């Protein structure tokens, strides 16, 4: 069976499975249970934004949007498996200013699932305020919390991600070697 497309098929399959599994690790699946996007009209969107959910960083692959009713978050198409777009009503959001690894961030907490924080850069604050047409729901706008020393799980997560990447790479190499 000499199929030159077999390694490509395995790579795509592993990519989809890996992306889907990460939706459980980063908490996106749990958020989607309560806050899945239902086709609401989004006034304006900013593409290629960065953010962080729990310990998973999404570098330049998020679309962040808003309207007067809530916040819209979507991930780029290549990483969308298991990560449906989200829409969270403003009334269910609490925001706190944070400093994480020296960067000013906005941490969003959601009423239904408070255990999954969503962080974005503070640069998006003006955009969200203008599009929402109101003041953002800050818990305490005067307090800035430094979270740099609270990230003890990040090295472990990076190790797990490295091991998963190594396994995917080895499987792809084996598939290439044994593909006739």
Secondary structure, 3 states (H helix, E strand, C coil): CCCCCHHHHHHHHHHHHHHHHHHHHCCHHHHHHHHECCCCCCCEEEEEEEEEECCEEEEEEEEEEECCCEEEEEECHHHCCCCCCEEEEHHHEEEEEEEECCEEEEEEEECCCCCCCEEEECCHHHHHHHHHCCCCCECCCCCEEECHHHCCCHHHHHHHHHHHHHHHHHHHHHHHHHCC
